[in-house]
Amino acid sequence: MGLDGTIKRPDGEPLGERKAVQAVIAAVFPGIVFGQEPSGVEKIKRAAKRGIVFPDVIRQHMEAAPAEFTGNYQGQGCSASFFLGPSEVVRQIHVDLRGKTGDLSPMFAELQRQQHWIMTHP
């Protein structure tokens, strides 16, 4: 079971342009790997090649899902997945933490110190 959170600015403004946000995160989480998840349509096509057919309600939901930018960090006994969203301007980042999540606290504190970004939990 993981711990979910959201990184955002206290004033509600966007965090910034995606490339700049990635640079900030990479400086605090060394070795993070950024990429782009396929869109829902791409996932449907991949599943169809394997003979998987989704029920209509799931397929319709997936068809509307755009490709999203992500980042994956692997630490000693912990990991963090960052979901930056589909656009060039990052409004907030959804984070999924796994393992010894307390070991990541200093890194999130550094994001707050440097950028004034805060991490909230649902």
C-alpha positions as CSV (number, residue, x, y, z in Angstrom):
1,M,0.0,0.0,0.0
2,G,1.3,3.4,-0.9
3,L,0.9,6.9,0.4
4,D,-0.7,9.4,-2.0
5,G,0.0,13.1,-2.0
6,T,-0.1,16.3,-4.1
7,I,2.6,18.9,-4.6
8,K,1.3,22.4,-5.2
9,R,1.9,26.0,-4.5
10,P,0.2,27.5,-1.5
11,D,-1.3,30.3,-3.6
12,G,-2.9,27.9,-6.1
13,E,-0.8,29.1,-9.0
14,P,0.8,26.6,-11.4
15,L,4.2,25.2,-10.5
16,G,5.6,26.2,-13.9
17,E,6.6,25.0,-17.3
18,R,7.0,21.2,-17.4
19,K,10.8,21.3,-18.3
20,A,11.5,23.7,-15.5
21,V,9.5,21.6,-13.0
22,Q,11.3,18.5,-14.1
23,A,14.7,20.2,-13.5
24,V,13.7,21.2,-10.0
25,I,12.5,17.7,-9.1
26,A,15.6,16.1,-10.7
27,A,17.9,18.3,-8.6
28,V,16.2,17.1,-5.4
29,F,15.6,13.5,-6.5
30,P,18.8,12.5,-8.2
31,G,18.4,9.7,-10.7
32,I,14.7,10.3,-11.3
33,V,13.6,9.0,-14.8
34,F,11.0,11.1,-16.6
35,G,8.8,9.8,-19.4
36,Q,5.4,9.9,-20.9
37,E,2.6,7.4,-20.2
38,P,0.6,6.4,-23.3
39,S,-2.9,8.0,-23.8
40,G,-6.0,6.0,-23.1
41,V,-6.5,5.4,-26.9
42,E,-2.9,4.0,-27.1
43,K,-3.6,1.7,-24.1
44,I,-6.8,0.4,-25.7
45,K,-4.9,-0.4,-29.0
46,R,-2.1,-2.2,-27.0
47,A,-4.7,-4.2,-25.1
48,A,-6.6,-5.1,-28.3
49,K,-3.4,-6.5,-29.8
50,R,-3.3,-8.9,-26.8
51,G,-7.0,-9.8,-27.3
52,I,-8.2,-7.7,-24.4
53,V,-11.5,-5.9,-24.9
54,F,-12.7,-3.4,-22.3
55,P,-16.4,-3.0,-21.3
56,D,-17.9,0.1,-23.0
57,V,-18.0,2.3,-19.9
58,I,-14.2,1.7,-19.2
59,R,-13.3,2.1,-22.9
60,Q,-15.2,5.4,-23.1
61,H,-13.4,6.7,-20.0
62,M,-10.0,5.5,-21.4
63,E,-10.6,7.2,-24.8
64,A,-10.8,10.5,-23.1
65,A,-7.5,10.1,-21.1
66,P,-4.6,12.0,-22.7
67,A,-0.9,10.9,-22.5
68,E,0.6,12.1,-19.2
69,F,4.1,13.1,-18.2
70,T,5.6,11.1,-15.3
71,G,8.7,10.8,-13.2
72,N,9.9,7.7,-11.3
73,Y,12.4,7.8,-8.5
74,Q,13.9,4.7,-6.9
75,G,15.6,5.2,-3.5
76,Q,17.0,2.8,-1.0
77,G,13.9,0.9,0.2
78,C,11.5,3.5,-1.1
79,S,10.1,4.9,-4.4
80,A,8.2,7.9,-5.6
81,S,6.1,8.2,-8.8
82,F,5.3,11.7,-9.9
83,F,2.4,12.5,-12.2
84,L,2.8,15.9,-13.9
85,G,-0.3,15.8,-16.1
86,P,-0.7,16.1,-19.8
87,S,0.1,19.8,-20.5
88,E,3.2,21.9,-20.8
89,V,2.2,23.9,-17.7
90,V,2.2,21.9,-14.5
91,R,-0.5,23.0,-12.2
92,Q,0.2,20.4,-9.5
93,I,1.9,17.0,-9.2
94,H,0.2,13.9,-7.9
95,V,2.7,11.7,-6.0
96,D,2.5,8.0,-5.1
97,L,5.1,7.0,-2.4
98,R,6.0,3.4,-1.6
99,G,8.3,1.6,0.9
100,K,10.0,3.6,3.7
101,T,8.2,6.8,2.8
102,G,9.7,8.7,5.8
103,D,13.1,8.5,4.0
104,L,11.7,10.8,1.4
105,S,10.7,13.5,3.8
106,P,13.9,15.5,3.6
107,M,13.6,15.7,-0.2
108,F,10.0,17.0,0.0
109,A,11.2,19.5,2.7
110,E,13.9,20.7,0.3
111,L,11.3,21.3,-2.4
112,Q,9.4,23.4,0.1
113,R,12.5,25.3,1.2
114,Q,13.7,25.9,-2.4
115,Q,10.4,26.5,-4.2
116,H,7.8,26.9,-1.5
117,W,5.9,23.9,-2.9
118,I,3.9,22.1,-0.3
119,M,3.0,18.4,-0.2
120,T,-0.5,17.6,0.9
121,H,-2.1,14.3,1.6
122,P,-5.8,13.5,1.0
